[in-house]
Amino acid sequence: MKAIGVILAGGNSELRLGKLASTRAASAMPVGSCYRAIDFPLSNMSNSMINKVAVITQYNPRSLTDHLSSSKWWDFGRKQGGLYVFTPYISSENSFWFRGTADSIYQNISYLKRSNESYVVITSGDSIYKMDYRNIIDYHVQKKADITVVCKKMVGKDLTKLGVMQLDENDRIIDFEEKPIEPQSDIASLGIYIISRTLLISLLEKIVPEGRYDIAKDIITRYRRRLKIYAYRFNGYWSSVGGGIMDYYNANMDFLKKDIRDMFTKQYPYIFTKAKDEPPVKYNDGAEVNDTIIGGGSIINGCVYHSVLFRRVYIGENSVVKNSILMEGCYIGNNCTIENAIFDKQVVVSDGKHVYGSEGNPVVYKKGSSI
């Protein structure tokens, strides 16, 4: 393939995700009962025949690097290319952590210089979508663009967390504003960029020594008139788990919609993840499950409605779980009620306890909590 990949997975999301991001990067957030967020861009790279990909991490990387410890699950275990995980390091030439998206690539610029491919696909690690990057590269070449930014029209959505752009009649970007207070458009950047490898090297070597460290602000916005920067309109499903608690909650609940779930699990090309050898879900007498997906190794004795349960979750007798997300290893005792909640891994609820959040404001319990 004529492109290499860069997945930016190092941002600090603790301010937005709170307790859920206190021990993991947003890219390592569990999604859809069996995935991690990083699985989606990684699978997209592999399915697009991009066989050389760098994942750049920084904040709370342990869970993410553990998940990426074997690259074979995404078909990167190969002689040519492969999966590279880059973390900040101190050297005689550099003593800084990554200071922004552009700086994180600049500090690993040798990855670009030692490659021979013509193009670089840059994407975030915390977004849920299925995309063939080859189509965008073809569009990029057809437009003779310097940079192509993937965008999506988002009517009625909160755009204050995204980059918002204005386009001319040929879809060339004429204005770009990152996280605006008052968005002037409903066309939002998805944080996916196509750029030639040599141009990216040239831009990074120019802006970073000037104290400019961000791709969106210091390349897209700053060079929008000097360079030919075009938008590629994406019409498929896209969500992000890193924008806040409700973004994470809604992204998981979207997997309860059959069309979205089937797109990722039953329609080729598939989304891959690191396999876990768990037995099938066990439903005992008295179990009742509706509109729910459940990970392997779980044991259900009570009732579960409109929820996402990950692997090895235990639901006790006469307990009810509604509109909730329970991560790996959660234990719900007998005669309990859980509604509108997000439980991180290994939360234990004693017999007879009741936990209630509200619609649009789920209650969150951190990893290892006891109730």
Backbone torsions as a table, in degrees:
resi	resn	phi	psi	omega
1	MET	NA	150.2	-175.1
2	LYS	-90.4	19.3	-179.2
3	ALA	-138.8	153.1	169.3
4	ILE	-115.6	162.3	-176.4
5	GLY	-114.8	149.1	171.7
6	VAL	-133.3	120.6	177.1
7	ILE	-110.2	118.7	-178.7
8	LEU	-88.0	110.3	-173.2
9	ALA	-130.7	28.2	-172.3
10	GLY	-111.3	2.0	-174.0
11	GLY	-69.2	153.0	176.5
12	ASN	-88.4	110.3	-178.5
13	SER	-106.0	11.6	-175.1
14	GLU	-65.0	-32.4	178.2
15	LEU	-65.5	-31.6	-177.9
16	ARG	-92.5	-37.4	-176.7
17	LEU	-101.7	-5.4	174.7
18	GLY	57.4	-129.3	-175.0
19	LYS	-59.2	-29.3	-176.6
20	LEU	-67.5	-26.8	-178.4
21	ALA	-105.8	12.2	-178.7
22	SER	-73.5	-19.8	-179.3
23	THR	-126.2	4.5	-178.2
24	ARG	-151.3	157.6	172.7
25	ALA	-76.8	154.9	179.0
26	ALA	-57.9	-32.8	-179.5
27	SER	-67.7	-17.0	178.6
28	ALA	-97.8	7.1	-178.7
29	MET	-65.1	134.5	177.3
30	PRO	-67.6	140.6	-176.9
31	VAL	-140.8	137.6	168.5
32	GLY	61.9	31.9	174.4
33	SER	76.8	-16.6	-178.0
34	CYS	-147.4	-9.3	-175.4
35	TYR	-101.9	167.3	161.9
36	ARG	-113.7	155.0	-177.3
37	ALA	-57.9	-36.4	-177.6
38	ILE	-63.6	-21.6	-178.9
39	ASP	-60.8	-30.7	-173.9
40	PHE	-73.1	-53.2	175.8
41	PRO	-65.6	-33.7	178.2
42	LEU	-63.7	-46.0	179.0
43	SER	-64.7	-38.8	177.5
44	ASN	-61.0	-40.2	177.6
45	MET	-62.4	-50.2	-178.0
46	SER	-62.4	-43.8	-179.4
47	ASN	-68.6	-20.3	177.2
48	SER	-91.6	9.7	178.9
49	MET	64.4	27.7	171.5
50	ILE	-94.3	107.5	-170.9
51	ASN	-104.4	10.9	175.9
52	LYS	-132.7	110.0	-171.8
53	VAL	-134.8	135.3	174.4
54	ALA	-108.6	130.3	172.8
55	VAL	-106.0	119.8	-177.2
56	ILE	-102.8	116.1	-176.2
57	THR	-114.3	165.5	173.6
58	GLN	-158.4	-60.8	-171.9
59	TYR	-85.4	126.7	179.0
60	ASN	44.2	61.5	-171.5
61	PRO	-85.1	-7.4	-170.1
62	ARG	-57.4	-51.1	-178.0
63	SER	-61.6	-38.7	-179.1
64	LEU	-68.7	-46.5	-178.7
65	THR	-66.3	-32.7	175.4
66	ASP	-63.6	-42.3	179.5
67	HIS	-65.0	-32.0	-177.0
68	LEU	-93.8	10.3	-172.8
69	SER	-61.7	-26.7	174.3
70	SER	-124.9	124.0	-174.7
71	SER	-86.9	-3.7	-173.3
72	LYS	-67.0	-24.7	-176.2
73	TRP	-64.6	-27.3	179.0
74	TRP	-107.8	14.5	176.7
75	ASP	65.4	38.6	174.4
76	PHE	-104.8	4.5	177.1
77	GLY	-82.5	81.8	-173.0
78	ARG	-141.7	161.3	-179.7
79	LYS	-69.9	-43.4	-180.0
80	GLN	-99.0	126.2	-177.7
81	GLY	86.7	-143.0	-179.6
82	GLY	123.1	-175.8	-179.3
83	LEU	-108.6	128.4	-179.4
84	TYR	-118.5	134.2	177.2
85	VAL	-114.9	116.2	-177.3
86	PHE	-107.3	131.9	176.5
87	THR	-123.4	160.7	178.2
88	PRO	-62.7	148.5	176.8
89	TYR	-148.9	158.8	179.5
90	ILE	-103.6	133.5	177.2
91	SER	-138.1	178.5	178.7
92	SER	-65.9	-21.2	-178.5
93	GLU	-98.5	-14.6	-174.8
94	ASN	-150.2	133.7	178.8
95	SER	-129.5	20.0	-176.9
96	PHE	-104.8	146.9	161.3
97	TRP	-71.3	169.0	177.3
98	PHE	-62.7	128.8	-175.9
99	ARG	-100.6	4.8	179.4
100	GLY	166.9	177.0	-176.1
101	THR	-63.9	-42.6	179.5
102	ALA	-68.1	-40.4	-179.1
103	ASP	-65.1	-35.1	-179.9
104	SER	-63.7	-35.7	176.8
105	ILE	-76.1	-39.2	-179.3
106	TYR	-60.5	-40.6	-179.5
107	GLN	-69.4	-12.5	174.9
108	ASN	-120.5	35.1	-173.1
109	ILE	-66.1	-19.9	177.4
110	SER	-61.6	-29.4	176.0
111	TYR	-60.3	-39.0	178.2
112	LEU	-73.4	-42.0	-174.1
113	LYS	-71.8	-27.0	179.9
114	ARG	-88.3	-1.3	178.4
115	SER	-95.4	159.8	-179.6
116	ASN	-116.2	-8.5	-176.8
117	GLU	-65.5	155.4	-174.4
118	SER	-79.0	-33.1	-170.6
119	TYR	-126.1	158.9	176.1
120	VAL	-124.0	130.0	173.1
121	VAL	-102.5	117.5	-179.5
122	ILE	-110.6	130.0	179.2
123	THR	-146.7	162.4	176.7
124	SER	-83.8	164.6	-177.7
125	GLY	-102.2	5.6	-173.8
126	ASP	-120.3	22.4	-178.8
127	SER	-112.0	145.9	-176.1
128	ILE	-109.2	113.6	-178.4
129	TYR	-170.4	167.2	173.0
130	LYS	-124.8	126.5	-173.2
131	MET	-151.8	139.7	173.0
132	ASP	-97.6	106.1	-176.5
133	TYR	-66.5	-18.6	178.5
134	ARG	-63.2	-34.0	177.8
135	ASN	-64.8	-36.9	-179.0
136	ILE	-72.9	-37.9	177.4
137	ILE	-64.1	-41.3	177.1
138	ASP	-61.5	-42.0	177.1
139	TYR	-62.6	-43.0	179.6
140	HIS	-58.8	-44.6	179.7
141	VAL	-68.4	-42.7	-179.7
142	GLN	-59.9	-40.7	-178.8
143	LYS	-79.3	-8.9	-173.7
144	LYS	53.1	43.1	-176.1
145	ALA	-81.7	152.9	169.1
146	ASP	-82.1	-41.7	177.8
147	ILE	-139.4	140.5	172.4
148	THR	-119.3	131.6	180.0
149	VAL	-113.5	124.7	178.0
150	VAL	-78.5	132.5	-176.2
151	CYS	-135.0	169.6	178.8
152	LYS	-148.7	138.1	176.5
153	LYS	-77.9	122.9	-174.9
154	MET	-124.3	88.8	-179.1
155	VAL	-79.3	129.1	176.6
156	GLY	77.1	10.1	179.9
157	LYS	-98.1	156.7	174.8
158	ASP	-77.9	111.0	-175.8
159	LEU	-100.6	5.9	-176.5
160	THR	-71.5	-10.4	178.1
161	LYS	-100.7	0.2	-173.6
162	LEU	-121.5	170.6	171.1
163	GLY	-85.9	133.3	-176.5
164	VAL	-116.3	134.7	-174.8
165	MET	-126.3	155.7	171.0
166	GLN	-117.2	138.7	-172.7
167	LEU	-120.1	155.3	172.2
168	ASP	-90.8	-171.7	-174.6
169	GLU	-68.3	-15.5	178.1
170	ASN	-103.2	11.3	-179.1
171	ASP	67.2	23.8	170.1
172	ARG	-82.3	138.5	-177.8
173	ILE	-75.6	122.0	178.5
174	ILE	-106.6	-17.6	175.4
175	ASP	-153.5	145.0	-178.7
176	PHE	-146.2	127.8	-179.9
177	GLU	-131.1	125.5	-178.1
178	GLU	-87.4	124.7	176.9
179	LYS	49.0	59.1	-176.5
180	PRO	-73.8	148.4	175.1
181	ILE	-71.7	-40.0	178.0
182	GLU	-125.1	90.6	-178.3
183	PRO	-59.9	137.2	179.6
184	GLN	-97.2	4.3	-178.3
185	SER	-154.7	164.9	174.8
186	ASP	-110.3	18.2	176.6
187	ILE	-101.1	115.2	-172.6
188	ALA	-112.8	142.5	173.3
189	SER	-72.2	140.1	176.7
190	LEU	-96.0	7.6	178.6
191	GLY	71.3	27.5	178.8
192	ILE	-119.1	125.0	-174.3
193	TYR	-128.9	142.8	170.6
194	ILE	-116.4	128.6	-178.5
195	ILE	-151.3	148.5	177.6
196	SER	-67.2	146.7	-176.3
197	ARG	-63.6	-42.4	-178.5
198	THR	-68.2	-38.4	177.8
199	LEU	-65.8	-40.1	179.0
200	LEU	-62.1	-44.2	177.9
201	ILE	-59.4	-46.1	-179.0
202	SER	-61.1	-44.9	-179.4
203	LEU	-65.9	-43.1	-179.6
204	LEU	-63.3	-41.3	-179.0
205	GLU	-70.6	-16.7	177.2
206	LYS	-90.1	-46.5	-170.1
207	ILE	-83.3	-37.3	-174.2
208	VAL	-65.0	-44.3	175.3
209	PRO	-61.0	-19.5	176.7
210	GLU	-85.0	0.8	-179.4
211	GLY	83.7	26.8	178.7
212	ARG	-114.8	125.6	-166.1
213	TYR	-127.3	4.3	-171.9
214	ASP	-118.9	134.0	-179.3
215	ILE	-65.7	-50.0	-175.0
216	ALA	-64.3	-48.9	-174.0
217	LYS	-78.6	-42.8	-169.8
218	ASP	-97.8	-8.3	173.8
219	ILE	-117.9	-59.1	-175.3
220	ILE	-65.0	-53.8	-178.4
221	THR	-67.3	-44.6	-173.6
222	ARG	-70.3	-34.1	-174.9
223	TYR	-106.4	14.7	-173.0
224	ARG	-64.2	-24.7	179.0
225	ARG	-95.8	-29.1	-177.9
226	ARG	-80.2	-37.4	-179.4
227	LEU	-103.2	158.9	175.3
228	LYS	-87.3	98.1	-177.4
229	ILE	-111.2	117.0	-176.5
230	TYR	-111.4	156.9	176.3
231	ALA	-103.1	138.2	172.9
232	TYR	-107.8	119.5	-175.6
233	ARG	-83.7	121.1	179.1
234	PHE	-105.6	129.2	-175.8
235	ASN	-110.2	2.2	-178.6
236	GLY	-85.2	-173.2	179.5
237	TYR	-72.5	137.9	175.6
238	TRP	-151.5	135.2	172.4
239	SER	-148.5	165.0	179.4
240	SER	-127.4	140.6	177.9
241	VAL	-96.9	-6.8	-173.1
242	GLY	-95.1	-3.5	-173.6
243	GLY	-80.8	-19.5	-178.1
244	GLY	161.7	174.0	-177.8
245	ILE	-58.3	-46.0	-177.9
246	MET	-68.6	-33.0	175.4
247	ASP	-62.4	-43.8	178.8
248	TYR	-65.3	-44.4	-179.7
249	TYR	-60.9	-48.3	-177.3
250	ASN	-66.3	-36.9	178.7
251	ALA	-62.0	-39.7	177.5
252	ASN	-69.9	-43.0	-179.2
253	MET	-66.0	-24.4	176.0
254	ASP	-61.6	-25.9	179.4
255	PHE	-70.5	-11.4	174.6
256	LEU	-80.0	-11.5	175.7
257	LYS	-84.8	122.1	-171.2
258	LYS	-57.3	-41.2	-176.8
259	ASP	-65.3	-39.2	179.4
260	ILE	-71.7	-45.4	179.5
261	ARG	-60.5	-44.3	-179.4
262	ASP	-66.3	-33.6	179.6
263	MET	-59.0	-39.8	-177.8
264	PHE	-85.2	-31.9	-170.6
265	THR	-106.5	-21.9	-173.8
266	LYS	-123.1	-10.0	-178.6
267	GLN	-109.0	124.0	179.9
268	TYR	-70.0	142.6	-2.9
269	PRO	-77.0	151.1	-172.4
270	TYR	-92.6	164.6	172.9
271	ILE	-95.9	127.6	-175.9
272	PHE	-105.1	157.0	177.2
273	THR	-147.5	168.4	176.3
274	LYS	-68.7	122.3	-173.7
275	ALA	-71.5	142.7	173.7
276	LYS	-120.6	127.2	-177.3
277	ASP	-86.4	91.1	179.7
278	GLU	-121.7	149.7	175.0
279	PRO	-71.3	166.5	177.3
280	PRO	-62.5	163.3	176.4
281	VAL	-63.5	139.0	178.5
282	LYS	-107.8	122.6	177.8
283	TYR	-107.3	112.0	179.5
284	ASN	-87.1	171.3	177.2
285	ASP	-55.7	133.9	-179.1
286	GLY	94.9	-9.0	179.5
287	ALA	-73.5	141.1	176.3
288	GLU	-142.0	122.3	-175.3
289	VAL	-130.8	133.6	179.4
290	ASN	-145.8	133.8	175.5
291	ASP	54.2	51.6	-174.0
292	THR	-144.1	145.3	169.4
293	ILE	-115.4	140.9	-171.6
294	ILE	-134.4	134.2	178.8
295	GLY	-77.1	160.9	-177.8
296	GLY	-62.1	153.7	177.9
297	GLY	81.1	1.2	-179.4
298	SER	-82.4	154.1	178.1
299	ILE	-126.9	122.5	-175.2
300	ILE	-116.0	119.4	174.9
301	ASN	-110.2	-25.6	-175.9
302	GLY	-104.8	-146.3	-175.6
303	CYS	-115.0	135.7	179.3
304	VAL	-132.6	125.4	-177.3
305	TYR	-129.1	135.5	172.7
306	HIS	43.9	59.5	-176.7
307	SER	-142.3	165.5	175.8
308	VAL	-121.9	117.2	179.0
309	LEU	-114.4	134.0	178.4
310	PHE	-91.4	-169.7	-170.7
311	ARG	-72.5	152.0	175.7
312	ARG	57.5	40.7	173.6
313	VAL	-94.1	137.2	178.9
314	TYR	-114.4	127.2	176.9
315	ILE	-115.8	119.9	-175.8
316	GLY	-75.8	175.8	-178.2
317	GLU	-67.3	139.6	176.9
318	ASN	62.3	19.0	176.6
319	SER	-96.4	150.7	-178.0
320	VAL	-127.5	128.8	176.7
321	VAL	-121.0	124.5	-179.0
322	LYS	-132.3	140.4	170.6
323	ASN	50.4	43.7	-172.5
324	SER	-132.7	162.8	175.2
325	ILE	-121.9	119.3	179.0
326	LEU	-117.3	117.3	-177.2
327	MET	-83.4	-179.3	-171.9
328	GLU	-51.0	133.6	170.9
329	GLY	77.5	11.0	177.9
330	CYS	-70.3	146.7	-178.8
331	TYR	-127.1	118.3	177.8
332	ILE	-110.5	120.1	-177.2
333	GLY	-72.3	-167.2	-178.9
334	ASN	-80.6	149.3	173.7
335	ASN	58.6	39.9	179.5
336	CYS	-108.8	159.1	173.7
337	THR	-130.3	126.2	178.4
338	ILE	-125.7	119.0	179.7
339	GLU	-134.7	136.8	176.4
340	ASN	51.2	58.9	-176.4
341	ALA	-134.4	155.1	169.8
342	ILE	-124.5	115.5	177.3
343	PHE	-105.7	123.8	172.3
344	ASP	-70.3	-176.8	-174.8
345	LYS	-60.7	142.9	168.3
346	GLN	62.1	33.9	171.9
347	VAL	-80.0	134.1	-178.4
348	VAL	-115.1	126.0	177.5
349	VAL	-112.9	120.6	-177.8
350	SER	-72.1	162.8	180.0
351	ASP	-55.0	136.7	172.7
352	GLY	79.7	6.1	-178.8
353	LYS	-88.5	154.1	-178.3
354	HIS	-131.9	130.3	-179.1
355	VAL	-125.6	122.6	-177.9
356	TYR	-127.7	123.9	165.7
357	GLY	-101.9	-165.7	177.5
358	SER	-128.2	158.1	178.7
359	GLU	-61.8	125.4	-177.0
360	GLY	87.1	-4.1	179.1
361	ASN	-149.0	69.7	-177.8
362	PRO	-67.1	144.1	176.4
363	VAL	-78.4	141.9	-173.9
364	VAL	-120.7	131.9	174.6
365	TYR	-118.9	133.6	-176.1
366	LYS	-76.7	169.4	-177.6
367	LYS	-56.4	132.0	175.5
368	GLY	79.1	9.3	179.5
369	SER	-66.9	150.8	173.3
370	SER	-121.4	133.7	-177.2
371	ILE	-119.8	NA	NA
